[in-house]
């Protein structure tokens, strides 16, 4: 009896999966037309192969541009706040950062209000590219009140801001904010190494410490294909 052969799209997907093992985040895949010609199959079969990889989160599509490798990503459980470093550590991904800016700024009135400081006051800002296994995952910007100025003297390339603060007995206990979908602008594309208009998820948080004092605002701009939310929902009142 002759063993049944796997569908062609699965064979193509398996070959692409092997190529992705050595691909970096944002590396382009062959187009459907190129895959069709390379493997002698229809465009529909090539499209099925790419869609199967997209369903696994291994690639993402940019309409009018192409399909790109996702690379390492962050996994967030809704309702349980973890730092970027904790998320990546849990997945066995090495975390590093490229520091774009660290110093004093005059925050916007909105951010000053979020931090509970007077308008026109100075605040501490740290902007970094967060990397997972050496690949860009997110642009991260934190703003802190003056009492946290000591972070500027710390190694921000290998340490998380959260851990630095906890070493000084400033413990994050609550965060409130939003997650919104958007697309990459020129700055995002340059810093994250992704095409313009690529999908992003932007998380904005206001963080309080164990004394209920506002200690940080944060904006993290994740490459959309690298951010996963684990959700566990319950109806009010429980089971009936």
PyMOL commands that set and color helices and strands:
alter all, ss='L'
color gray80, all
select helices_A, chain A and resi 8-20+32-39+43-55+84-90+109-115+146-153+161-166+186-192+224-226
alter helices_A, ss='H'
color red, helices_A
select strands_A, chain A and resi 59-62+66-69+74-77+95-106+122-132+135-144+172-183+199-209+214-223+227-230
alter strands_A, ss='S'
color yellow, strands_A
deselect
rebuild
show_as cartoon
